[in-house]
């Protein structure tokens, strides 16, 4: 008699080991940082490292810390990572500290993973949940998305200093709102059918996240630094990360991020932020559901989002992303990349061709056709509520 095969082993990376948040969280973080290592290598962009030096120096110059800095320029790329590994060796670093936006933090997390060192993340904006997650996106030196890497743990320490976040341009928080909204519109497609407890929890938390952003974003943007502003920052940086941690690899991105990935291969899109491209990608995903499935609830959800986007300043069209003058060949290039065999777009409950995607990409603001026949997929019956 043979023994039954053991169940599959699933690894969840739910949350950072410690989160320090408040004002001034950064100024009070020295002891927590020193508990992780005494020779940190601080990774960030050239501008960020120079700008934050006055705030970082009093903390990181305290004994027993011996710090060095290194830029991740030109991007979160294989070339940059190789250079940073040399910097780790030269400094004999025993800790990585990532400071900056999503790409700086992704670089620091992956560098720490490769070198088997602890990592601290210090976000300087609320544009993504990269400070929380056990995932890094890898780009070419020119900024084109190539692939992502799952890490074996979330950061050891996340320092969310609201006074630091408040110094970032408001556009970054708007972009973070767009990126966080995608959690619902993608998870409800990829994972709403699951009967697994944690995935159900992740999908429902994505709905909660969407509702928080719908209700509070406009007021938050009018009152930077206020309590409601902090709540929206928490939603984009922390709660969005919780959803990815709970759902794990089985609660994944779908078309919105696939569209983002395709657009990064068009140089004209590089002036748009990650969350801006993702927000536009949500509209494209909903438009595909309308066109291919005749899904009227997706059409209603798209109209609801367009109104919300207008209110807070998220892009609705290619023109809003700086791509109003791209050629048909360039549009086809982005669509082809978004539809590659390993793309997340294939988590949609129907097949998508590059031609269909192109049609959706140029019609994100099209009025709803009241005569379209609703073909509703299970799990999508509450897109708008």
TAQUI-V796696 format. One record per residue. N is the residue number from 1. RES is the residue in one letter. PSI is psi in whole degrees, 0 to 359 (NA if undefined). OMEGA is omega in degrees with one decimal (NA if undefined). Layout:
BEGIN
N,RES,PSI,OMEGA
N,RES,PSI,OMEGA
END
This chain:
BEGIN
1,X,127,-178.4
2,X,149,177.0
3,X,144,178.0
4,X,149,179.6
5,X,142,178.8
6,X,150,178.1
7,X,155,179.0
8,X,140,179.2
9,X,119,179.5
10,X,131,179.8
11,X,125,177.5
12,X,132,174.5
13,X,90,-165.8
14,X,317,-169.8
15,X,158,171.2
16,X,154,178.6
17,X,327,179.7
18,X,140,175.2
19,X,123,172.0
20,X,121,179.5
21,X,146,-179.9
22,X,194,177.0
23,X,121,-4.2
24,X,101,-177.8
25,X,320,-177.2
26,X,317,-177.4
27,X,337,-177.1
28,X,15,-172.4
29,X,359,-173.6
30,X,316,-177.8
31,X,318,179.7
32,X,321,177.6
33,X,313,-177.4
34,X,336,178.5
35,X,344,-178.3
36,X,336,-178.9
37,X,161,-176.4
38,X,350,-179.1
39,X,69,-177.0
40,X,144,167.6
41,X,120,-177.6
42,X,121,-176.5
43,X,129,177.4
44,X,182,174.1
45,X,159,-177.5
46,X,315,-177.8
47,X,315,-178.2
48,X,315,-179.1
49,X,320,179.5
50,X,318,-176.6
51,X,320,-174.8
52,X,356,-177.5
53,X,316,179.9
54,X,329,-179.7
55,X,327,-177.8
56,X,326,-170.8
57,X,315,-178.8
58,X,330,-179.5
59,X,311,-169.8
60,X,352,175.3
61,X,353,179.9
62,X,138,172.7
63,X,144,10.7
64,X,22,-174.0
65,X,136,175.3
66,X,104,-168.2
67,X,154,168.5
68,X,159,179.5
69,X,154,177.7
70,X,138,179.6
71,X,144,177.6
72,X,7,-179.9
73,X,143,10.6
74,X,348,-179.3
75,X,179,171.6
76,X,78,-171.7
77,X,167,178.9
78,X,324,179.0
79,X,314,179.4
80,X,318,-178.9
81,X,322,177.7
82,X,318,178.5
83,X,320,-179.2
84,X,328,175.9
85,X,323,175.7
86,X,322,178.7
87,X,324,176.5
88,X,316,-179.3
89,X,316,-178.4
90,X,318,-176.5
91,X,350,-173.0
92,X,46,-175.6
93,X,143,174.1
94,X,9,-178.7
95,X,141,174.9
96,X,134,174.1
97,X,119,176.9
98,X,130,-179.0
99,X,125,176.3
100,X,209,179.5
101,X,194,-172.9
102,X,318,-177.3
103,X,321,176.6
104,X,317,-178.7
105,X,320,175.7
106,X,319,178.5
107,X,313,-178.3
108,X,318,-179.4
109,X,316,-178.7
110,X,322,176.2
111,X,314,178.6
112,X,321,178.0
113,X,314,-178.6
114,X,325,-177.0
115,X,0,179.8
116,X,50,179.1
117,X,156,173.2
118,X,159,-177.7
119,X,141,174.5
120,X,135,176.3
121,X,132,178.3
122,X,94,-179.6
123,X,141,177.8
124,X,1,173.7
125,X,171,178.1
126,X,33,-173.1
127,X,341,-179.7
128,X,174,173.6
129,X,22,-176.9
130,X,332,-179.7
131,X,339,-174.5
132,X,323,-159.8
133,X,161,174.1
134,X,56,-177.0
135,X,141,174.6
136,X,136,175.5
137,X,134,-179.2
138,X,134,-178.9
139,X,165,170.1
140,X,170,176.6
141,X,339,-179.9
142,X,1,175.0
143,X,14,178.0
144,X,131,179.7
145,X,134,179.7
146,X,306,-178.4
147,X,169,174.9
148,X,160,-178.3
149,X,124,173.8
150,X,133,-177.0
151,X,161,-174.2
152,X,354,174.8
153,X,159,171.6
154,X,170,-180.0
155,X,151,177.8
156,X,333,179.5
157,X,131,174.3
158,X,125,179.1
159,X,108,-180.0
160,X,99,-178.9
161,X,109,-175.9
162,X,327,179.8
163,X,329,175.9
164,X,316,178.7
165,X,325,-176.5
166,X,338,179.5
167,X,347,-179.7
168,X,153,176.0
169,X,143,-178.9
170,X,332,178.5
171,X,328,-178.4
172,X,322,176.9
173,X,320,176.1
174,X,316,178.0
175,X,321,177.8
176,X,324,175.9
177,X,316,178.6
178,X,317,179.4
179,X,318,-178.7
180,X,324,178.5
181,X,327,-177.7
182,X,337,-179.9
183,X,317,-179.7
184,X,310,-172.4
185,X,333,177.0
186,X,314,-178.4
187,X,326,-179.4
188,X,338,175.8
189,X,313,-172.0
190,X,333,-165.0
191,X,2,-175.6
192,X,339,-179.0
193,X,351,-173.9
194,X,145,173.7
195,X,11,179.9
196,X,133,-171.4
197,X,309,-174.3
198,X,328,177.3
199,X,319,174.3
200,X,315,179.3
201,X,318,-179.4
202,X,316,-179.9
203,X,317,179.7
204,X,324,175.3
205,X,327,176.1
206,X,323,176.0
207,X,317,177.8
208,X,316,178.8
209,X,313,178.1
210,X,314,-177.0
211,X,320,176.4
212,X,315,-177.4
213,X,320,176.3
214,X,319,-172.9
215,X,328,-167.2
216,X,345,-170.8
217,X,314,-176.1
218,X,315,178.8
219,X,321,-179.5
220,X,318,-177.3
221,X,336,177.6
222,X,340,-173.3
223,X,67,179.5
224,X,136,179.9
225,X,349,-178.3
226,X,174,179.1
227,X,317,-179.7
228,X,327,176.0
229,X,316,178.9
230,X,323,179.8
231,X,322,178.1
232,X,322,174.6
233,X,315,177.1
234,X,322,-179.4
235,X,316,-175.2
236,X,325,-176.0
237,X,318,-171.2
238,X,302,-175.4
239,X,321,176.8
240,X,323,176.9
241,X,322,177.9
242,X,318,-176.9
243,X,315,176.8
244,X,324,179.2
245,X,316,179.6
246,X,315,-175.6
247,X,331,179.6
248,X,202,-175.2
249,X,344,-178.4
250,X,357,177.9
251,X,84,-163.8
252,X,173,175.1
253,X,160,-178.7
254,X,237,-171.3
255,X,328,-175.6
256,X,315,178.5
257,X,330,176.2
258,X,319,176.7
259,X,315,175.6
260,X,312,-176.2
261,X,320,177.3
262,X,319,-178.1
263,X,330,-179.0
264,X,342,178.5
265,X,357,175.7
266,X,116,-173.4
267,X,328,-178.7
268,X,343,-178.7
269,X,354,-170.6
270,X,346,175.0
271,X,346,177.9
272,X,143,-179.9
273,X,159,-179.6
274,X,308,-176.6
275,X,332,176.1
276,X,317,178.0
277,X,323,178.3
278,X,318,179.6
279,X,316,174.3
280,X,320,179.5
281,X,329,175.6
282,X,316,178.9
283,X,321,178.5
284,X,316,179.4
285,X,314,179.2
286,X,323,178.7
287,X,322,175.8
288,X,318,179.2
289,X,324,174.7
290,X,309,-171.4
291,X,316,-173.0
292,X,321,-176.5
293,X,345,-171.1
294,X,32,-172.4
295,X,105,-177.3
296,X,332,176.8
297,X,324,174.3
298,X,322,177.8
299,X,317,178.5
300,X,320,178.7
301,X,322,178.6
302,X,317,178.5
303,X,321,176.5
304,X,316,179.6
305,X,320,179.7
306,X,318,177.6
307,X,316,179.3
308,X,317,179.4
309,X,317,179.0
310,X,323,-176.5
311,X,321,-174.8
312,X,352,174.1
313,X,29,174.7
314,X,150,-178.2
315,X,143,-179.7
316,X,342,-173.9
317,X,169,173.5
318,X,322,179.3
319,X,320,179.0
320,X,336,178.7
321,X,4,-177.2
322,X,18,-176.8
323,X,24,-177.9
324,X,338,-176.3
325,X,17,179.3
326,X,153,-179.9
327,X,166,176.8
328,X,323,179.1
329,X,321,178.4
330,X,320,177.0
331,X,319,178.4
332,X,321,178.4
333,X,312,179.0
334,X,319,179.8
335,X,320,179.0
336,X,318,180.0
337,X,319,179.1
338,X,338,-178.1
339,X,12,177.8
340,X,155,-173.9
341,X,325,-178.0
342,X,12,-175.4
343,X,148,176.8
344,X,344,-179.1
345,X,337,-177.7
346,X,3,169.9
347,X,354,170.8
348,X,151,-177.4
349,X,23,177.6
350,X,159,179.0
351,X,145,178.5
352,X,130,175.3
353,X,159,175.7
354,X,325,179.8
355,X,318,177.3
356,X,320,179.4
357,X,317,177.8
358,X,318,179.6
359,X,321,178.4
360,X,323,-176.4
361,X,333,-178.9
362,X,9,-177.1
363,X,31,-175.3
364,X,338,-179.6
365,X,11,-179.9
366,X,133,176.4
367,X,152,-178.9
368,X,135,174.3
369,X,107,-176.0
370,X,344,-176.7
371,X,0,-177.6
372,X,148,-177.1
373,X,124,-178.9
374,X,120,172.4
375,X,97,-168.0
376,X,131,176.9
377,X,149,179.6
378,X,142,179.2
379,X,356,-178.0
380,X,8,-169.6
381,X,6,177.7
382,X,35,-179.8
383,X,326,-172.0
384,X,335,-170.8
385,X,NA,NA
END
